[in-house]
Amino acid sequence: MASHVTIKRIERNKRKHVTAIHGLEAFDIDLKKAAKQLANKFATGASVTKNAQGFDEVVVQGDVADEVQELLEDNVGVLKGVPAKNISIVEEKKKKAGE
């Protein structure tokens, strides 16, 4: 499978979201520097964490998935080198207690 960047919009509460980005390391992007650039760009918190599968991902507070996709496509700063065809956005809703 070719390298792919997935931008996942995760709903925490009704109006709270986080955006998780994984697959950047396949394009030789330093995740810490990417998190710092995204935090400065969107004036939010951003960090590098491990996801459930054990892979590192950048987590940005807030619903900024579309803006992150634009940044990656524009090849700005630390986020250079990701082709637009290798980027996808996934929507993930939190499961309710009754489900």
Secondary structure, 3 states (H helix, E strand, C coil): CCCCEEEEEEECCCCCEEEEEECHHHHCCCHHHHHHHHHHHHCCCEEEEECCCCCEEEEEECCCHHHHHHHHHHCCHHHCCCCHHHEEEEEECCCCCCC
